[in-house]
Amino acid sequence: SLSLSLSMPEGGSFQLRVNYVGAFGNLAAFPFERIKVLMQCQRELIRQDVKRTPYRSMTHCLQAVLHNEGWRALFRGATPNLLFNLSSHSVQYTLAAWFRQLRTQRRLDPLSTRDWVVENMATGMTAALLTVGVLYPLHYAQTRLMCDVLTPRNPLYVHQHWLHPLRDAVRKDGVLGPYRGFAVTCLSYMLKPHLHLPGLYLALQPVLVRRVPGGNSWLAGYLLAWAVSTFGTVLTYPLDVVRHRLIVSTGTPHRHRGALECAASMYKAEGVAAFVTGMTPFLIRSFVAAVAIVTAERVLRGRSGGG
């Protein structure tokens, strides 16, 4: 079987590629991320009297944002999103490399392809859970900014800066306020087979090239990125909806007591459909992010001489 080194390809340059590729992919697809979260949390916004009627479709939601807030509002919340992704990838792969180094010192034989992939995913999961524990408040701030909408009844944003939601959460709910939904996030990370798209994509891409005929083509790279991005998130999508609703209800009279209570109230009021709300913009986001990630990875690989 194919033997692979435990160290990430190109060491530090691999980590840098992950940062650039992940940031570019997330930024390119971010407008669809905001539409997705708005559709997920629209019932919470109605309960809080922020808006009166639900969005009829993804198109209706997009039109409402453009009409009331302008095209720049599609990127509202992008700053904490970029900070989270850039920081998380750096910290995660530093921790993952350290974990692998500890295991390498106790191993003499090289790993097979299967064992290499399994160990990368195991160390990546551990590193990701530790990383998200430190950086989760950025995701909290991102969600609050995305759900801070302008309407004819609410002509001003509640939060003017990404630090404002964190300050308000601490003031109303204490230091654990910005960690609302954190347990759901940890469960989601443990269930997702891909964890972070850029990292697993870049780890599996050399295997695809060596093992699959035509694996070096753009189409093969795109299909790998799309599959890695979409499959795991579809499986855990209901957890994503619950997490965002928990965050949006923080500090309000309609605050959910926990994830189970939130899920039960969603099912009672809206049925099973509540757990897949916003799936259409999510699938479009996955398509755009996969195209952007594959394109950015190939551009960076070409500039580095095919590394």
Sequence and secondary structure as in RCSB ss.txt:
>XXXX:A:sequence
SLSLSLSMPEGGSFQLRVNYVGAFGNLAAFPFERIKVLMQCQRELIRQDVKRTPYRSMTHCLQAVLHNEGWRALF
RGATPNLLFNLSSHSVQYTLAAWFRQLRTQRRLDPLSTRDWVVENMATGMTAALLTVGVLYPLHYAQTRLMCDVL
TPRNPLYVHQHWLHPLRDAVRKDGVLGPYRGFAVTCLSYMLKPHLHLPGLYLALQPVLVRRVPGGNSWLAGYLLA
WAVSTFGTVLTYPLDVVRHRLIVSTGTPHRHRGALECAASMYKAEGVAAFVTGMTPFLIRSFVAAVAIVTAERVL
RGRSGGG
>XXXX:A:secstr
   B SS TTTHHHHHHHHHHHHHHHHHHHHHHHHHHHHHHHHHHHHTTS SS  SSHHHHHHHHHHHH GGGGG
TTHHHHHHHHHHHHHHHHHHHHHHHHHHHTT  S B HHHHHHHHHHHHHHHHHHHHHHHHHHHHHHHHHHT   
BTTB S S SSTHHHHHHHHHHH TTGGGTTHHHHHHHHHH SSSSHHHHHHHHHHHHHHHSTTTTSHHHHHHHH
HHHHHHHHHHTHHHHHHHHHHHHTTTSTT  SSHHHHHHHHHHHH GGGGGTTHHHHHHHHHHHHHHHHHHHHHH
HHHTT  
